[in-house]
Amino acid sequence: MGLRPSGCWTCRIRHRKCDSRTPTCKECTDRNVHCHGYGQKPEWMDGAAEEEKEKLRIKQAVKENFRSLRRMQNRARQHRRDVASRLHAVPAHQEQDWGPSGSISPHHGGNLPDSELDSRDYAPNNELNSESSNNTRSAHIELVRQESGRMPWIDSHDAILLMHYLDQVFTWQFPYHSYASRSGNRGWLLSLLIQQGPLYHAILSLSSLHQSVLLGREEEYCQQCIAFDRHSRALRELCAFMSCKEEQLFNDAAQMTEFLSSGIMLITFEVFRGGEHDWQLHLNALTSTLSQLTTQNGFSPQDDHNDFHWDKMHDHLNFTENKDWQGLQFLITAALWFDILSCVSTGEVPALPYSQWLSISGLDTAAIMGCQNWIMALIGDLANLKQWKDNGMKIGLLSTRDLAVKGQRIETALENGIAQLDMNDKVNLVAPMFLRHDVDRFA
């Protein structure tokens, strides 16, 4: 069968790049125009009046499709505004396990859009919530849990979205996740999803958004409306959760895991939808929380016993079950990755003590994101070097000699690391040869 030289006849007359899909190409499907296929040259393509008529018809169809998409975009935008304006109006009895929506954002008006929610709304140590209010909400949570006392019911559509996340989105989100690693078991994730807390709704929103890009144009915008509705719910749930649970956060691994995982899902949602800045408030909430954890555990740069750091974190967070330990290990590693890589976009330095944490046994970025710890540490060092250089230039005291020394130190570490990788590759190639030799000798 001969190769198709330049796509379908519709794309050829429109001078568009065609992916040559069958029976209709994606370009024609997305524009909602008739795809004339790849067969014999159509009769109307005569270089005269009939061809001009068809060109005009196709052009009109493309314009009408564009107007239709704009109308759907406007409806979706208005829907998101309506959802944001109703955030303060949801009655307390309609909220799930974490408390009334009225307690979400004490210092915000009820009609602010989601992007204006501050990280203070759900970061720990929010002094705007009184102790008596926290006690009331905690009692409400315990009462609801006691009354349920059984496996929560999951809507069929929610179940589809959850499975889509576990099967499709998780592997896209963490492409190098290894089930053989120390943090490979995802039982902690399932345990949190069953609770139907903030993470549950954050994952539903991310899964809906991911599904929307796999659908046709009209279905895509409908699915995005669902995704943003879920996203609003996730924000409300997380704010209410933090208003009730902030005192327990540093003493309960399960609560810390819920908070960190929800924040990471919200970061991914904002990045995936193309937001330039909204993801930063969620990352700031995570890093400010983990920084407090570091302070409370007395992590010290002078301490050379890496396991000691992790043991103190382990003891402080009251790890009673293995799933909590694995989940927190996974999430802290992911938070480190986000914190360091964000420097490329923000021009800031990492907020977390990455040098100490990346040397802790068990925090392995390669097992989640594919980049080894020493490379991540060097990226953080480069961000610090840039800030040091910029500060020196601002005050006119930049030492080019010191800059060269610091830069050379990073370059040497990078070259040594690459050399070690090459050596490991050679060992991996030679080892099977020795193994075959030993087998032949003892056969």
C-alpha positions, -999 to +999 in steps of 0.1 A: +000+000+000+014+034-010+021+061+015-004+090+018+016+120+006+000+149+024-030+138+044-068+139+037-082+160+009-098+184+034-065+192+051-048+195+017-072+221+005-069+239+038-031+236+038-032+221+072-010+194+087-029+161+088-022+131+111-038+107+085-060+090+111-088+068+098-116+070+091-113+108+098-083+128+108-080+147+141-078+181+125-112+177+108-128+161+138-116+189+161-129+216+137-161+197+131-157+197+093-163+169+068-131+148+063-129+139+026-106+110+033-076+097+014-090+080-017-094+092-052-093+130-059-128+144-053-148+155-083-153+190-069-115+195-067-113+209-103-094+241-096-125+260-106-159+271-093-168+238-075-135+238-056-141+274-045-176+265-033-162+236-012-135+259+002-161+284+013-183+257+028-153+244+049-144+279+060-179+285+072-180+252+091-147+261+108-160+296+118-192+281+131-173+256+152-151+283+166-181+303+176-196+272+192-165+266+212-164+302+224-200+299+236-191+267+256-160+284+270-181+313+282-207+290+298-179+270+315-163+303+328-196+315+341-202+281+358-169+284+376-178+319+388-211+307+401-194+279+420-169+303+436-197+327+446-216+299+463-186+287+484-198+305+515-235+295+510-233+257+514-252+247+546-231+228+573-252+196+570-242+193+533-205+191+541-188+158+545-168+146+574-145+175+579-168+203+591-189+232+579-180+252+549-185+284+569-153+276+587-132+274+556-119+308+552-126+331+581-108+361+567-121+358+531-154+370+517-176+343+504-175+353+467-138+352+459-126+329+432-107+298+440-074+312+427-075+339+455-076+314+483-044+320+503-022+292+515-028+306+550-063+292+547-051+256+552-016+259+564-010+249+601-010+275+629-038+296+615-045+317+646-078+330+632-096+299+643-105+298+680-099+268+703-136+264+710-144+264+673-118+237+667-133+216+695-168+219+681-157+208+647-136+179+660-167+167+679-187+170+647-162+149+628-161+121+655-199+120+656-202+116+619-176+089+619-193+070+647-226+072+630-212+059+597-193+030+612-191+011+579-175+013+545-185+045+528-207+044+497-190+056+465-210+069+436-206+050+404-192+081+385-168+087+414-156+051+411-149+055+374-129+087+381-110+070+410-101+040+388-090+064+360-067+081+384-052+048+397-048+033+363-039+063+341-032+095+360-010+082+388+015+067+363+015+099+343+019+120+375+048+098+389+062+081+357+091+064+374+072+051+404+086+016+412+065-009+430+097-026+441+109+005+460+105+011+497+076+035+490+061+013+462+031+000+481+000+023+474-021+009+502-017+042+521-034+059+491-063+036+490-067+039+528-070+077+525-094+075+495-118+054+515-120+082+541-135+105+514-116+135+527-098+163+509-076+139+490-106+121+476-121+152+461-087+165+449-081+133+430-116+134+415-109+169+402-075+159+387-090+127+372-118+147+356-094+172+342-072+145+327-103+128+312-114+160+296-083+161+273-092+126+260-127+136+249-142+155+220-145+193+221-180+195+235-175+168+260-142+183+270-157+215+283-185+197+301-159+175+318-138+206+326-168+221+344-170+189+365-133+191+371-134+227+384-165+219+405-146+191+421-116+213+425-137+239+444-150+211+467-114+199+473-104+233+484-133+236+508-127+202+522-090+209+528-096+242+544-122+227+567-099+197+574-071+220+585-093+241+607-102+210+626-069+190+624-040+215+627-033+206+663-031+169+654-011+173+622+024+170+638+014+142+660-005+119+636+011+105+605-023+097+589-034+134+592+000+146+578-003+122+549-038+134+541-026+170+541+005+165+520-012+142+494-041+167+490-016+196+485+003+176+459-028+168+439-039+204+440-004+215+427-007+189+398-042+202+390-030+238+387+000+229+366-019+206+343-046+232+336-019+257+326-020+280+357+011+302+360+010+311+396-019+293+414+002+262+421+026+283+442+002+289+470-003+251+474+034+245+473+040+272+499+015+256+522+033+222+519+068+236+524+058+258+553+043+228+570+073+206+563+097+233+575+079+233+608+083+196+610+120+200+604+123+225+632+103+204+656+124+174+649+157+192+653+172+184+619+207+196+620+231+202+591+260+191+613+245+157+620+261+131+598+238+102+609+212+103+581+190+075+596+189+096+628+170+123+609+144+099+596+141+080+629+133+113+647+106+121+621+093+086+624+090+087+662+076+122+663+048+114+638+036+084+658+039+058+631+017+030+643+011+014+609+035+006+580+011+022+554+015+056+571+053+053+570+053+044+533+029+072+524+047+099+542+080+088+528+065+089+492+049+123+498+079+140+514+100+129+484+075+143+460+073+176+479+111+178+477+110+173+440+083+200+435+102+224+458+135+221+440+121+221+404+099+251+412+131+272+414+133+270+376+100+289+373+102+312+403+139+320+404+138+315+441+157+290+462+142+258+477+123+264+509+132+230+523+166+218+536+171+196+506+208+188+512+200+171+545+167+155+534+181+141+502+208+122+521+182+105+543+179+068+535+145+061+519+138+094+503+146+084+467+135+108+440+146+084+413+120+059+424+093+084+419+103+110+393+134+093+377+160+118+388+186+107+413+190+126+446+224+139+439+212+156+407+183+172+426+207+185+452+229+200+425+198+218+410+191+232+444+227+243+447+225+260+414+194+280+425+213+291+457+243+300+436+221+322+413+206+340+443+240+345+459+253+360+426+222+382+421+225+395+457+262+403+452+255+422+420+228+442+436+251+455+463+281+457+441+302+432+461+302+402+437+335+383+438+341+367+404+368+345+421+343+332+446+317+327+419+341+307+399+350+285+429+314+279+438+305+271+402+335+248+397+325+229+429+290+222+413+305+213+380+330+189+396+302+172+415+282+168+383+311+153+364+319+129+392+282+118+393+281+112+356+313+092+357+298+071+385+267+065+363+289+054+334+308+030+358+276+015+371+264+010+335+296-009+327+292-031+358+256-039+349+268-050+314+298-071+326+281-088+355+259-110+333+290-122+314+307-134+346+274-150+357+272-170+324+309-180+328+302-194+363+271-213+351+291-229+323+319-239+347+296-256+372+274-272+346 
